[in-house]
Amino acid sequence: MTNGNFLRQILFSILLIFLSIYSVKGQNRLPVSKYDVIWDSLGTNENSSMPLGNGDIALNVWTEQNGDIVLLIAKSDSWSENGELLKLGRVRISLMPNPFKKSTSFTQTLRLETGDVELRSGNNSAHIWVDANNPEVHVQVQTEDRIVLKATSEVWRTKKYHLDQDAIEQTQLGLFEWVSNPNGLTFYPDTILPAKENRVSWCHFNTHSIYPLVFEQEHLESLLSKYPDQLMHRCFGVTMKGEHLVSIGDQTLKSSKASTSQQLDIYALTEQTKSPDAWRADLDKKINKIDAIKINKNWEAHESWWKQFWNRSWINVTGTSDAEKVSQGYAIQRFMTACAGRGAQPIKFDGSLFTVGHDLPMGAIQTTANHDPDFRRWGACFWNQNDRLIYWPLIASGDYDLLKPWFDMYLNALPMEKARTWIYYHHNGASFPETMYFWGLPNLNDFGWNNPSHVIQSRYQRYHIQGTLEVALQMLDYYEHTEDTNFARTKIAPFANAILTYYYFHYPHLPSGKIQISPAQSLETYQYSAINPTPDIAGLEAMISRLLSLPKNMISKKRREFWVRMLNDLPPIPMGKTVNSKIPPLGVGDSNGTPVILPAEIYGNTSNMENPELYVAFPYRLYGVGKPDLELARNTFNARLFPMNTGWGQDGTQAAVLGLTNEARKAVVNEFTDYGNEWFRWFWKAGDEIPDVQDAGTGMITLQLMLLQCDSKLIQLLPAWPKNWTADFKLLAPYKTIVEGHVEEGKLTKLIVTPKERIKDVIIK
């Protein structure tokens, strides 16, 4: 370090200490209620819905012109016999007479701070909330005049039917896994149970399962006895009841008398059980336990959970109209993630739990524009490259509990993946497919129906395995933030080691000792013929370096030696020069070109729109602000073939890491203003589905990285922050560190770092 740099760092440290001493903790925090969504008219249909949820049970809530309130209910683990993530059902609530119909003072408010929706007209109100701590939904109605409440279960899965292959191919990806299945697919109805004790109950009980078929098609029948069927006899559904509500048939509850106070309670359960009756008995036990606590106590606990959630972190941005939109988009996307992200399964990139639809005739051909509530554009599987974008921002926001379902899906599937690797390749380790069922096996359509080999047939997914390198790095970030040594020792180390073992033994080693990653692909963009793809090399280098920084007492000497050997055996990141200012076609050279990073050592023609060479910036952070060869990485960004700053495009995240402020600002504005046609515009424009949560997830990552970037203990503030944007923020950093600040006109005017001793590790860029 030169004398000038040393003096500058001392001055920075003095400034930071001064800011920390004279800041008032939290005084600039703007309440999240600033971003509440308020409508002043009744809706029309499902496209007029607002999101609500407790992390496992989620609602689309809307009104219709007759004043009815409609709840479309989803759950994170409601997997059908065909592996589809089905809705639990739909409930229509009618008030007679209806105080909201033709009202001139009607409002519908989504209250972020308390996680609820309120309908109001004068002194008439309906309060809707999904208990943050229990599997129940409450609808509480207060009116000036006495009314009658009627709640009806609207079931659309009423008959068994079959779709042949031709019909499935016309569904426009809604049954993606089954497009090539020559036998078609059979769908089964829900079970409407007889009303009992003024309770209405219905469920979907899986009497069939595609689980064995997936194993058989993928030549893994020998594993079935070891990994029991996770779909067969899965039962999921709803019981609804309420004080003074009586059953009118098996699908409707109605007030026994008119009253100014009405309440409907809806309870949900998923379990594997022997019958729908057994499921109802188990749910009844849960209902009795929940009801033993008075509802006002449950509401207090619910409010407390949401208060704690919003106090974890925040980013409030002002200064321009675009900045305000970005700030609101960030808050609402974080809210929707909390509403859907604490269940048994991760959030799906294609719509989360908030996809909607309307009833169609049984067996009707569905399209992306006309479909039932169970339709999901890209089918049942998880797609790592898209889903990861929902999960990266949860680290800096401190939403560690929302990471658990994502990590658990991979950790739970690890034994099966290791067994699959041994059967297919007769070596140790594990690789995870890019598109997979929640239990870990490849998407059947990508694997190929009646595929005689064990090689995935889809050209987009055949060798696409680098995604779990990101998952491992997310786990390592979680560890650095929480210092959860048990998680690092028992989860991260075995998981990461299995991935590294696969790479080490699966690919040939050249006479030089270097691993040659081939056959391979560089994301979905360069398929089949890639050799030494940059995302894989960068991910391996980043992961191994981080693993080696774990405390020595966590890792055995043998395992550490293996990691060191593998790091030494990795091929170098491919380099080249631009042609006409762009990444060159393979084999085309220009001695006068600008040095850049290439997508692979060998690569072919493009087949999708990604920039694999920029994975060195995000997600793998080998290059960036404060790191060597920043100009090389920036030149690579400028030479990218596919500028893209909405959907799953990563211009924003990569520009922020590289300190390219203008590009990052432009991208984050586009990501958070990419509105669709729904009333709730934060469901975003249809990309891969509505809501396009991957788009806003990328926006969250970008905004965080513009403010704060961490590298082990180093905390860099304002690496890509626009001077005309003002911000109050609280974000989480490694080693249980909290960073709060106020930035205005490009300067940090207030700063609090907790614990205080961490302030020495902060640099203002």
Secondary structure by P-SEA (a helix, b strand, c coil): ccaaaaaaaaaaaaaaaaaaaacccccccccccccbbbbcccccccccbbbbbcccccccccccccbbbbbbccccccccccccccccbbbbbbbcccccccccbbbbbbcccccbbbbbccccbbbbbccccccbbbbbbbccccbbbbbbbbbcccccccccaaaaaaccccccccccccbbbbbbbbbbccccccbbbbbbbccccaaaaaaaaaccccccccccccccccccccccccccbbbccccbbbbcccccbbbbbbbbbbcccccaaaaaaaaaaaaaaaacccaaaaaaaaaaaaaaaaaccbbbbcccaaaaaaaaaaaaaaaaaaacccccccccccccccccccccccccccccccccccccccccccccccccccccccccccccccaaaaaaaaaaaaaaaaaaaaaccccccccccccccccccccccccccccccccccccccccccaaaaaaaaaaaaaaaaccaaaaaaccaaaaaaaaaaaaaaacccccccccccccccccccccccccccaaaaaaaaaaaaaaaacccccccaaaaaaaaaaaaaccccbbbbbccccccccccccccccccccccccccccccccccccccccccccccccccaaaaaaaaaaacccccccccccaaaaaaaacaaaaaaaaaaaaaaccccccccccccccccccaaaaaaaaaaaaaaacccccccbbbcccccccccccccccccccbbbbbbccccccccbbbbcccccccccccc
